[in-house]
Amino acid sequence: MAVKLEDRPIDQVREEVIDQLIYNYSHAVISAEAFERRLDQAMAATSNEVLIELVADLDLKADIDYKSHKHAQFKPHYSHSSDNESLQLRSILGSNERSGQWVVPKEIHLTNCLGSIELDFSEAIFQHQHVTIYVNCILGNDEIYVPEHVNVVSKLFSVIGSVENKSVALNKGQGPTITIEGNVWLGSVEISVKRTMKEKFISFANSLKASWKEMNKMQ
């Protein structure tokens, strides 16, 4: 016997509803405006009944191929290699940046004096489940961007400075954990997500729609 709708975990129902919205939008069943409106409502919904109502008029449901594409898009990027064990990023009266697709070592050391450092994990490839960032920021600004599936533990000590952790965890069970330690003197460290979850869903939906159009042209 199926579990009653009201007894199901709301996060599970929300994920299924969002999948169905993306799938129907990618197959041109609903417009872009309707998709974004319903997506906003799905992400804000606080009951399973409201969620199910959003897809009550949609017949198409996500198939195995969709789930495979979604898994590839949203899963953490891992590598089995373990070449680099540490990374040093320094900035003195200047700026330094690490972004794009790069391999994350076990330890990262950020040294910043009157400068700025940007550390972007959005497309990074993880080779360790646990990563530690050591921060020494003096009158500088460090910006750290993490994907939604990454857990962040901040143990920073701030002296007349600021530390903001705006990160969120989409799937804590599978994602790696980044622990940030060190000192912030008269400076600032901000940890945040570069793209919102809504932006990622829309980007994924648009990529599926483009692929579906291309397949129809070839038939």
VENNOR-V80110 format. One record per backbone hydrogen bond with DSSP energy under -1.0 kcal/mol. NH is the residue of the N-H (numbers start at 1). CO is the residue of the C=O. If there is no record, write none. Layout:
NH/CO, NH/CO
This chain:
7/4, 8/5, 13/9, 14/10, 15/11, 16/12, 17/13, 18/14, 19/15, 20/16, 21/17, 22/18, 23/19, 24/20, 25/21, 26/22, 27/23, 28/25, 29/24, 35/31, 36/32, 37/33, 38/34, 39/35, 40/36, 41/37, 42/38, 43/39, 44/40, 45/41, 51/47, 52/48, 53/49, 55/52, 58/55, 67/63, 68/64, 69/65, 70/66, 71/67, 72/68, 73/69, 74/70, 75/71, 79/126, 87/107, 89/109, 91/111, 93/113, 96/116, 98/118, 104/125, 107/85, 108/132, 109/87, 110/134, 111/89, 112/136, 113/91, 114/138, 116/94, 117/141, 118/96, 119/143, 120/98, 121/145, 125/102, 126/77, 131/177, 132/106, 133/179, 134/108, 135/181, 136/110, 137/183, 138/112, 139/185, 141/115, 142/188, 143/117, 144/190, 145/119, 146/192, 150/147, 151/176, 153/178, 155/180, 157/182, 159/184, 162/187, 164/189, 166/191, 170/148, 175/171, 177/129, 178/151, 179/131, 180/153, 181/133, 183/135, 184/157, 185/137, 186/159, 188/140, 189/162, 190/142, 191/164, 192/144, 200/196, 201/197, 202/198, 203/199, 204/200, 205/201, 206/202, 207/203, 208/204, 209/205, 210/206, 211/207, 212/208, 213/209, 214/210, 215/211, 216/212, 217/213, 218/214
